[in-house]
Amino acid sequence: MTSATRPQLRFAAISFVCVAVLAGITGWGLSVFTVRKEHDGVVRAVNDAVIAPVAAVLDAAPTQPRDDTVKTLDALTQPQIRAGSVTAVLVEGPDGFTYQSGAPTGAGQLPLSAGSRVRSAPDGRSRFVVTAQRGGAVIEVEQLAAPIESRLRDLTVTVWSTVVAIAVLLYAALQACFLLAIRSITDQNARLVRLYLAGEDLRRSLDLQDVLTQLARDSAALGHGDYALVALFDAESNDLIMRTTYDRATHNLSHVQRPCDEWLLRRAVVTKTPIVAGHASSAYAQFIAPGGGLPEQLNVLCAPMCLRDTVVGAIAVVKDPTKSSRGFSDSDIKQVVDLASQAAMAVEQAQLFAKVRAYAQEVELSYDSTLKALMAALDAKDEVTEGHCERVARLTVHLARELGVEGAALVDIERGALLHDVGKIGVPDAVLKKPAALNDREWEAMRKHPLLAGVMVSKVDFLEGATPILLYHHERWDGGGYPFGLSGENIPLEARVFSIVDAYDAMTSHRPYREAMTHEQAMLELRANVGSQFDLRVFEAFERLMANRRDLHAKPSARRDAADGHDEPPRPDHEHDPSAKDLAADTRPDEAAA
């Protein structure tokens, strides 16, 4: 049983019960009324044919001899008895006069009250008895009850047959009316469902091309047209631009971008009302059939896409009269107009999203400019590590991807790697560029740069995802790092990934006071510090990455001081010292030697 048949069955059952109850009450009432009416008719007939004439004879009896009265009564009653309409007549006068004709069943038992009744007879044939009082006399007329009862039964059957027939007709009429009503409601519901689904499809996408594609297909389907065209209104040029055309027969969809001079579409846009008319095919041939093949006249339905009294475009559904002789029905027009109303919001939503996406790209560019400005500030602060941030950012993204990190998290990791040393802006130059080992106070200032970076970036919302690297890239797996002393899995994955890349780049880069390590030497140093400073899982991923991507291996260049011709005295890189125990931490050279 489908959901569509359940209401019909429920209505059929309820209406059957109601009609049956109504028919029963009506049939009972009509049968009682008919029987009573027939009974009264029999009594009147007896009264008119027998009782009234007998009463007239009795009224004249005191002035006549008794024998004459009897003869008169015999002349009156005997013909009816012989005809069988009456079986017996009994009369009892006030002066002791009695009269009997026929074979009465109740002789000597005349009641004192008038009325009618059925009396049993010795021969087994019941009698219908009518008793009346006239001027002190009691007159009783007997008839066979069987014919009367037969007529009453026939009348009852006729009444009930009529009631049942009317009930059946009424029940059938109710079912027909319900089916017509439910069909209308079902059609309306189906139309609304189709419209809702079409609207859902339109709103599901934020891409304008997808919205226009779906709109062209749905409008052709809902309007039962052969072609569909979608044009958008350009407020800047104050022009109507044809954007999408659709051939329903071939499912050929085309996206165009050309001005539309078709006056029906323009009229629909200007008047904000749907238009149905026949129009020359030449106005549409360039859009739907450039190769020709269209008849001279087409049936066109144009519906404006209006939103808050603003027209965003128009839909045109075109019918080829050679393919379909039927024009646009009221249902076709209503469905296309309703779809155009929903499409207006979807189109505006897609257009707004395109603008937001363009603005977001501009903001992304401004973000990149901000990051470049910060990196330039870092390079100006410490020229020894120039280029370090770009290298570690690129390699960190590769390693994070090797570990399964995807999507926006990679962008945050890249930004964190680029800005990992931004906190050094707050470290005094005297400490950062000191050519000798740092004392305890200077090391305390140096080790604050992750916290300084976190404070600086916390003011910038789009850099929030970069904070794990900024704050924790000097933490160690064994808990001996800074600034918080985190250990193991408590250190964010981004920071564990970056710390290996940061140490690798530091060891394979030249410094004024030492030569760069080779790739193989750096990998051995990293392995030696797995479990104490680095996460084994991250190191193994780094090892796989380097084995598969030799283009990522460090390629040290000549020493900067030699290449630049500067006679710069060697000074330690206080953050990255390959001779120290911590390969990527601010460990003093004198502590490392110890």
C-alpha positions as MATLAB code, in Angstrom:
seq = 'MTSATRPQLRFAAISFVCVAVLAGITGWGLSVFTVRKEHDGVVRAVNDAVIAPVAAVLDAAPTQPRDDTVKTLDALTQPQIRAGSVTAVLVEGPDGFTYQSGAPTGAGQLPLSAGSRVRSAPDGRSRFVVTAQRGGAVIEVEQLAAPIESRLRDLTVTVWSTVVAIAVLLYAALQACFLLAIRSITDQNARLVRLYLAGEDLRRSLDLQDVLTQLARDSAALGHGDYALVALFDAESNDLIMRTTYDRATHNLSHVQRPCDEWLLRRAVVTKTPIVAGHASSAYAQFIAPGGGLPEQLNVLCAPMCLRDTVVGAIAVVKDPTKSSRGFSDSDIKQVVDLASQAAMAVEQAQLFAKVRAYAQEVELSYDSTLKALMAALDAKDEVTEGHCERVARLTVHLARELGVEGAALVDIERGALLHDVGKIGVPDAVLKKPAALNDREWEAMRKHPLLAGVMVSKVDFLEGATPILLYHHERWDGGGYPFGLSGENIPLEARVFSIVDAYDAMTSHRPYREAMTHEQAMLELRANVGSQFDLRVFEAFERLMANRRDLHAKPSARRDAADGHDEPPRPDHEHDPSAKDLAADTRPDEAAA';
ca = [
       0.000    0.000    0.000;
       1.496    3.316   -1.043;
       1.297    6.516    0.957;
      -0.926    8.005   -1.760;
      -3.636    5.306   -1.354;
      -3.835    5.445    2.450;
      -5.916    8.673    2.591;
      -8.297    7.280   -0.031;
      -8.842    4.066    1.930;
      -9.343    5.967    5.175;
     -11.866    8.286    3.569;
     -13.640    5.341    1.912;
     -14.010    3.554    5.266;
     -15.152    6.649    7.163;
     -17.591    7.724    4.458;
     -19.003    4.163    4.234;
     -19.752    4.128    7.960;
     -21.325    7.594    7.837;
     -23.452    6.809    4.772;
     -24.518    3.456    6.264;
     -25.615    5.080    9.541;
     -27.404    7.867    7.680;
     -29.107    5.339    5.370;
     -30.200    3.199    8.323;
     -31.741    6.113   10.176;
     -33.379    7.436    7.018;
     -34.684    4.004    5.974;
     -36.121    3.274    9.406;
     -37.802    6.661    9.606;
     -39.235    6.448    6.090;
     -40.479    2.882    6.582;
     -42.250    3.812    9.827;
     -43.771    6.865    8.178;
     -44.862    4.879    5.107;
     -46.398    2.053    7.164;
     -48.263    4.523    9.347;
     -49.470    6.409    6.311;
     -50.675    3.204    4.637;
     -52.378    2.065    7.848;
     -54.204    5.375    8.153;
     -55.212    5.106    4.502;
     -56.779    1.681    5.100;
     -58.652    2.997    8.148;
     -59.991    5.966    6.174;
     -61.060    3.728    3.323;
     -63.014    1.467    5.754;
     -64.529    4.485    7.413;
     -65.651    5.993    4.128;
     -66.888    2.734    2.570;
     -68.574    1.044    5.553;
     -68.586    2.851    8.865;
     -69.935    6.189    7.645;
     -72.877    4.630    5.660;
     -73.685    2.266    8.541;
     -73.671    5.163   10.965;
     -76.071    7.057    8.687;
     -78.424    4.058    8.676;
     -78.234    3.827   12.468;
     -79.007    7.502   12.810;
     -82.320    6.855   10.977;
     -83.086    3.590   12.863;
     -85.283    5.007   15.624;
     -87.842    6.168   13.032;
     -87.906    2.899   11.114;
     -88.864   -0.691   11.966;
     -85.998   -2.815   13.024;
     -86.414   -5.201   10.114;
     -86.119   -2.326    7.660;
     -82.917   -1.227    9.343;
     -81.515   -4.761    9.074;
     -82.473   -4.992    5.428;
     -80.853   -1.639    4.752;
     -77.673   -2.710    6.520;
     -77.649   -6.034    4.598;
     -77.984   -4.195    1.339;
     -75.055   -2.037    2.365;
     -72.646   -4.684    3.702;
     -73.427   -7.887    1.800;
     -72.025   -6.728   -1.553;
     -68.697   -5.788    0.086;
     -68.564   -9.099    1.937;
     -69.202  -11.001   -1.266;
     -66.528   -8.894   -3.040;
     -64.053   -9.894   -0.317;
     -63.117   -6.372    0.673;
     -64.808   -6.919    4.045;
     -65.186  -10.224    5.916;
     -67.582   -9.161    8.670;
     -69.506   -6.187   10.090;
     -70.738   -5.988   13.673;
     -73.008   -3.249   15.039;
     -74.182   -2.725   18.605;
     -76.628    0.106   19.180;
     -77.339    1.959   22.388;
     -80.889    0.583   22.671;
     -79.830   -3.048   22.543;
     -79.911   -3.227   18.748;
     -77.265   -5.603   17.352;
     -76.375   -6.453   13.809;
     -73.933   -8.995   12.371;
     -73.014   -9.676    8.799;
     -70.461  -12.193    7.603;
     -68.401  -14.339    9.992;
     -66.916  -12.100   12.620;
     -64.118  -13.457   14.804;
     -64.917  -11.300   17.780;
     -68.669  -11.550   18.117;
     -69.833  -10.471   21.556;
     -66.422   -8.955   22.287;
     -66.799   -5.454   20.925;
     -64.390   -3.064   22.658;
     -65.540    0.183   24.081;
     -62.752    2.192   22.497;
     -62.274    3.025   18.837;
     -59.153    2.071   16.911;
     -57.634   -0.559   14.683;
     -55.919   -3.827   15.445;
     -55.014   -7.224   14.028;
     -56.961  -10.142   15.485;
     -56.267  -13.868   15.150;
     -59.041  -15.976   13.621;
     -59.848  -19.681   14.204;
     -59.105  -20.436   10.574;
     -55.555  -19.150   11.038;
     -56.095  -16.128    8.818;
     -55.660  -12.920   10.791;
     -58.167  -10.098   10.516;
     -57.596   -6.380   10.370;
     -60.290   -4.866   12.596;
     -61.430   -1.225   12.577;
     -63.696   -0.106   15.400;
     -65.564    3.205   15.559;
     -68.153    4.808   17.813;
     -70.965    6.739   16.165;
     -73.794    8.293   18.218;
     -73.658    5.761   21.028;
     -73.309    2.822   18.608;
     -70.158    0.732   18.161;
     -69.334   -0.352   14.620;
     -66.673   -2.981   13.924;
     -65.438   -3.869   10.436;
     -63.179   -6.861    9.787;
     -60.919   -7.402    6.767;
     -58.341  -10.013    5.896;
     -55.011   -8.806    7.280;
     -52.824  -10.677    4.777;
     -53.357   -8.322    1.788;
     -52.777   -5.277    3.971;
     -49.643   -6.766    5.519;
     -48.393   -7.721    2.038;
     -48.861   -4.150    0.842;
     -47.015   -2.865    3.926;
     -44.137   -5.263    3.304;
     -43.924   -4.212   -0.320;
     -43.884   -0.556    0.704;
     -41.170   -1.256    3.282;
     -39.041   -3.084    0.698;
     -39.567   -0.237   -1.745;
     -38.557    2.342    0.868;
     -35.423    0.457    1.878;
     -34.465   -0.266   -1.751;
     -34.798    3.414   -2.554;
     -32.774    4.435    0.502;
     -30.038    1.910   -0.268;
     -29.878    3.004   -3.901;
     -29.639    6.651   -2.855;
     -26.973    5.730   -0.270;
     -24.935    3.898   -2.887;
     -25.187    6.855   -5.240;
     -24.263    9.213   -2.407;
     -21.292    7.044   -1.442;
     -20.111    6.882   -5.046;
     -20.525   10.656   -5.397;
     -18.489   11.222   -2.219;
     -15.713    8.964   -3.494;
     -15.685   10.731   -6.848;
     -15.579   14.151   -5.196;
     -12.829   13.006   -2.876;
     -10.806   11.548   -5.734;
     -11.131   14.795   -7.684;
     -10.184   16.822   -4.629;
      -7.309   14.542   -3.679;
      -6.072   14.521   -7.268;
      -6.053   18.300   -7.270;
      -4.273   18.337   -3.914;
      -1.856   15.641   -5.078;
      -1.074   17.552   -8.252;
      -0.548   20.705   -6.235;
       1.623   18.839   -3.757;
       3.654   17.276   -6.560;
       4.131   20.709   -8.086;
       5.292   22.132   -4.766;
       7.621   19.174   -4.217;
       9.148   19.608   -7.666;
       9.544   23.313   -7.028;
      11.066   22.700   -3.594;
      13.549   20.173   -4.962;
      14.466   22.515   -7.796;
      15.003   25.311   -5.282;
      17.130   23.032   -3.125;
      19.282   22.140   -6.130;
      19.696   25.815   -6.944;
      20.651   26.776   -3.390;
      22.991   23.817   -2.955;
      25.720   25.391   -5.086;
      27.462   28.709   -4.567;
      29.013   28.691   -8.032;
      27.132   30.967  -10.450;
      27.743   28.701  -13.449;
      26.326   25.696  -11.607;
      23.269   27.700  -10.540;
      22.580   28.895  -14.082;
      23.048   25.363  -15.439;
      20.562   23.892  -12.980;
      18.153   26.774  -13.538;
      18.111   26.270  -17.325;
      17.457   22.529  -16.984;
      14.743   22.895  -14.340;
      12.900   25.681  -16.162;
      12.756   23.639  -19.386;
      11.495   20.592  -17.455;
       8.918   22.404  -15.295;
       7.634   24.491  -18.209;
       7.577   21.489  -20.583;
       9.567   23.516  -23.078;
      11.998   22.528  -25.812;
      14.578   25.199  -24.984;
      15.469   27.384  -22.016;
      17.461   30.607  -21.814;
      18.742   32.440  -18.750;
      19.788   36.090  -18.895;
      21.150   38.223  -16.050;
      20.756   41.951  -15.629;
      24.021   43.871  -15.362;
      23.376   46.925  -13.187;
      26.678   48.570  -14.131;
      26.055   48.537  -17.887;
      22.252   48.604  -17.471;
      22.108   45.777  -19.996;
      20.634   42.279  -20.173;
      23.323   39.637  -20.718;
      22.494   36.174  -22.040;
      24.390   33.659  -19.882;
      23.030   30.120  -20.432;
      21.068   28.246  -23.116;
      19.725   24.687  -22.948;
      18.335   22.284  -25.570;
      16.137   19.777  -23.773;
      16.072   17.257  -26.623;
      19.862   16.969  -26.987;
      20.749   18.073  -23.420;
      23.144   20.514  -25.018;
      24.061   23.264  -22.553;
      25.970   26.402  -23.517;
      27.363   29.221  -21.408;
      27.575   32.492  -23.297;
      28.319   36.092  -22.433;
      26.665   38.377  -24.930;
      24.133   41.232  -24.788;
      20.519   40.171  -25.313;
      18.265   42.412  -27.434;
      15.246   40.077  -27.309;
      12.346   42.407  -26.459;
      10.145   39.857  -24.640;
      12.890   39.237  -22.065;
      13.517   42.958  -21.761;
       9.809   43.614  -21.354;
       9.572   40.995  -18.595;
      12.527   42.631  -16.814;
      11.108   46.152  -17.145;
       7.527   45.289  -16.178;
       8.496   42.601  -13.616;
       5.648   40.426  -14.905;
       5.638   37.086  -16.761;
       4.847   37.192  -20.483;
       3.476   34.428  -22.723;
       3.404   35.137  -26.439;
       4.276   33.911  -29.884;
       7.448   35.394  -31.291;
       9.611   35.205  -34.393;
      12.311   32.555  -34.119;
      14.949   34.907  -35.542;
      15.307   36.557  -32.133;
      16.391   33.250  -30.562;
      18.155   31.448  -33.402;
      21.591   32.808  -32.445;
      21.204   31.322  -28.967;
      19.403   27.998  -29.397;
      19.860   26.995  -33.049;
      22.728   28.845  -34.770;
      22.583   26.343  -37.641;
      18.904   26.972  -38.345;
      16.083   24.446  -38.340;
      13.586   26.489  -36.319;
      10.049   27.305  -37.514;
       9.146   30.907  -38.192;
       7.120   31.250  -34.986;
       7.901   30.042  -31.453;
       5.859   29.979  -28.268;
       7.758   31.847  -25.560;
       7.261   32.139  -21.804;
       9.358   34.836  -20.094;
       9.517   35.117  -16.291;
      11.522   37.796  -14.439;
      13.742   36.842  -11.503;
      12.785   39.417   -8.877;
      14.169   39.782   -5.372;
      13.025   42.571   -3.058;
      11.664   44.628   -5.969;
      14.981   44.237   -7.781;
      15.259   42.280  -11.023;
      18.385   40.124  -11.242;
      17.541   38.555  -14.602;
      14.933   36.620  -16.572;
      14.131   33.079  -17.728;
      12.761   32.261  -21.177;
      11.182   28.864  -21.916;
      10.678   28.254  -25.639;
       8.355   25.730  -27.300;
       8.651   24.621  -30.891;
       5.047   24.360  -32.211;
       6.132   21.737  -34.738;
       7.178   19.450  -31.880;
       4.361   20.228  -29.471;
       1.056   21.735  -30.563;
       0.053   22.411  -26.958;
       0.966   25.844  -25.656;
       1.872   26.763  -22.103;
      -0.730   25.642  -19.562;
      -1.532   27.574  -16.411;
       0.431   24.973  -14.456;
       3.489   25.417  -16.712;
       3.375   29.186  -16.282;
       2.942   28.999  -12.519;
       5.795   26.545  -12.060;
       8.231   28.602  -14.157;
       7.219   31.826  -12.377;
       7.651   30.185   -8.964;
      11.025   28.774  -10.029;
      12.123   32.230  -11.192;
      11.247   33.627   -7.757;
      13.419   31.014   -6.043;
      16.170   31.364   -8.615;
      16.510   35.080   -7.901;
      17.771   34.358   -4.388;
      20.089   31.567   -5.576;
      21.583   33.793   -8.295;
      22.108   36.685   -5.904;
      23.635   34.301   -3.369;
      26.068   32.961   -5.986;
      26.938   36.474   -7.142;
      27.572   37.609   -3.568;
      29.706   34.541   -2.963;
      31.760   35.350   -6.068;
      32.312   38.872   -4.728;
      33.233   37.546   -1.299;
      35.642   35.085   -2.878;
      37.261   37.911   -4.823;
      37.520   39.988   -1.653;
      38.962   36.964    0.172;
      41.624   36.604   -2.496;
      42.493   40.255   -2.047;
      42.669   39.718    1.705;
      44.882   36.657    1.150;
      47.194   38.812   -0.933;
      47.274   41.387    1.836;
      48.040   38.581    4.309;
      50.935   37.473    2.140;
      52.145   41.060    1.987;
      51.961   41.240    5.768;
      53.973   38.034    6.123;
      56.593   39.308    3.670;
      56.870   42.533    5.643;
      57.420   40.574    8.859;
      60.002   38.348    7.176;
      61.784   41.434    5.821;
      61.847   42.775    9.352;
      63.395   39.509   10.560;
      66.021   39.558    7.798;
      66.930   43.114    8.724;
      67.185   42.050   12.349;
      69.496   39.073   11.712;
      71.055   38.909    8.257;
      72.939   35.700    9.141;
      69.749   33.610    8.894;
      68.401   35.345    5.783;
      66.320   32.935    3.662;
      66.014   30.444    6.514;
      62.271   31.078    7.032;
      61.310   30.423    3.389;
      63.328   27.200    3.269;
      61.938   25.720    6.473;
      58.388   26.734    5.548;
      58.586   24.898    2.229;
      60.141   21.768    3.718;
      57.752   21.748    6.705;
      54.734   21.705    4.387;
      56.190   18.714    2.501;
      56.800   16.822    5.752;
      53.329   17.634    7.116;
      51.760   16.342    3.898;
      53.851   13.159    4.243;
      52.217   12.698    7.673;
      48.704   13.048    6.230;
      47.999   16.678    7.039;
      45.739   18.265    4.413;
      43.695   21.327    3.579;
      43.719   24.552    5.538;
      46.013   23.063    8.200;
      48.870   23.143    5.675;
      48.357   26.873    5.217;
      48.545   27.410    8.977;
      51.697   25.274    9.171;
      53.323   27.217    6.365;
      52.528   30.532    8.043;
      53.775   29.273   11.397;
      57.054   28.130    9.816;
      57.497   31.465    8.064;
      56.954   33.409   11.284;
      58.566   31.057   13.800;
      61.289   33.613   14.623;
      59.046   36.683   14.626;
      59.500   36.913   18.389;
      63.162   37.812   17.855;
      61.991   41.279   16.897;
      61.560   41.795   20.632;
      65.058   40.481   21.456;
      67.672   43.265   21.842;
      70.249   43.477   19.048;
      73.011   43.354   21.662;
      71.833   39.853   22.594;
      70.895   38.636   19.136;
      74.172   39.741   17.495;
      76.539   39.146   20.376;
      79.715   37.518   18.950;
      80.438   35.608   22.133;
      78.542   33.227   24.392;
      75.518   34.624   26.222;
      75.256   34.947   29.966;
      72.255   33.743   31.954;
      70.335   37.021   31.677;
      70.919   37.181   27.937;
      69.779   33.554   27.558;
      66.634   34.392   29.495;
      65.912   37.211   27.025;
      66.614   34.895   24.070;
      64.311   32.157   25.342;
      61.381   34.590   25.593;
      61.090   34.927   21.832;
      58.463   32.092   21.433;
      56.249   33.827   23.998;
      56.821   37.181   22.323;
      55.817   35.594   18.994;
      52.628   34.202   20.518;
      51.689   37.601   21.947;
      52.352   39.337   18.636;
      50.376   36.839   16.527;
      47.457   36.675   18.983;
      46.470   40.125   17.772;
      46.049   38.841   14.196;
      43.027   36.552   13.695;
      44.147   34.943   10.448;
      47.415   33.810   12.083;
      45.688   32.013   14.968;
      46.354   28.617   13.372;
      50.094   29.360   13.263;
      50.523   29.742   17.043;
      51.400   26.058   17.821;
      54.652   26.360   15.860;
      55.429   29.831   17.230;
      54.957   28.813   20.870;
      56.233   25.216   20.954;
      58.937   24.819   18.292;
      61.663   24.748   21.000;
      59.955   22.059   23.108;
      61.718   18.687   23.289;
      60.300   15.146   23.179;
      61.877   14.396   26.581;
      60.461   17.565   28.179;
      63.743   19.454   28.378;
      62.726   22.266   26.012;
      61.240   25.688   26.606;
      59.222   27.827   27.251;
      56.702   25.374   28.834;
      58.680   22.131   29.186;
      56.108   20.031   27.315;
      56.959   16.450   26.398;
      55.828   13.644   24.079;
      52.375   13.838   22.500;
      51.603   16.943   24.554;
      53.661   18.889   22.038;
      51.439   19.764   19.035;
      52.229   17.773   15.893;
      52.936   20.947   13.935;
      55.677   21.918   16.382;
      57.218   18.411   16.356;
      57.274   18.468   12.553;
      58.803   21.911   12.398;
      61.504   21.250   15.004;
      63.105   18.537   12.835;
      63.006   20.691    9.702;
      64.344   23.694   11.636;
      67.290   21.687   13.008;
      68.013   20.177    9.585;
      68.124   23.583    7.877;
      70.287   25.070   10.637;
      72.848   22.277   10.372;
      72.996   22.363    6.574;
      73.378   26.163    6.393;
      76.658   28.077    6.513;
      77.415   30.325    9.435;
      80.265   32.818    9.754;
      81.889   30.668   12.415;
      81.444   27.193   10.799;
      80.853   25.253    7.612;
      77.508   23.648    6.774;
      76.990   19.942    7.310;
      76.193   17.646    4.420;
      72.766   16.072    4.122;
      74.061   12.706    5.349;
      75.788   14.271    8.377;
      72.655   16.195    9.312;
      70.483   13.073    9.066;
      72.865   11.178   11.358;
      72.716   13.993   13.903;
      68.930   14.025   13.771;
      68.749   10.254   14.288;
      71.105   10.535   17.265;
      68.639   12.895   18.935;
      65.466   10.874   18.239;
      63.707   10.051   21.518;
      65.340   12.881   23.382;
      64.677   15.909   21.222;
      62.610   14.562   18.304;
      59.575   12.335   17.778;
      60.520    8.970   16.191;
      57.376    8.851   14.013;
      58.042   12.314   12.627;
      61.718   11.530   12.001;
      60.820    8.339   10.094;
      58.421   10.349    7.927;
      61.193   12.909    7.322;
      63.562   10.094    6.386;
      61.030    8.694    3.869;
      60.463   12.122    2.417;
      64.157   12.770    1.927;
      64.663    9.324    0.400;
      61.904    9.908   -2.147;
      62.579   13.587   -2.828;
      66.266   14.193   -3.409;
      65.415   17.621   -4.780;
      64.617   18.654   -1.197;
      68.142   17.902    0.052;
      70.109   20.907    1.284;
      72.593   22.342   -1.222;
      74.951   24.593    0.783;
      76.488   27.541   -1.055;
      79.780   29.249   -0.399;
      80.222   30.960    2.919;
      78.587   34.363    3.063;
      81.534   36.186    4.519;
      83.854   34.802    1.838;
      81.389   35.407   -0.969;
      80.588   38.917    0.152;
      84.229   39.776    0.788;
      83.449   40.822    4.349;
      85.981   40.235    7.029;
      83.319   39.630    9.667;
      84.459   38.132   12.950;
      82.789   34.801   13.654;
      79.918   34.933   16.074;
      77.781   32.073   17.274;
      74.252   31.451   16.102;
      72.711   31.395   19.527;
      69.693   29.466   18.400;
      71.147   26.815   16.075;
      74.496   25.383   16.988;
      75.264   21.941   15.478;
      77.887   21.302   18.132;
      75.342   21.706   20.894;
      73.234   19.016   22.534;
      70.008   20.693   21.353;
      70.211   20.871   17.577;
      67.512   23.512   17.240;
      67.431   25.199   20.642;
      69.137   28.226   22.116;
      71.906   26.253   23.790;
      75.052   28.148   24.549;
      78.241   26.814   22.988;
      79.976   26.733   26.353;
      77.123   24.620   27.825;
      77.237   22.287   24.838;
      80.953   21.699   25.331;
      80.275   20.759   28.910;
];
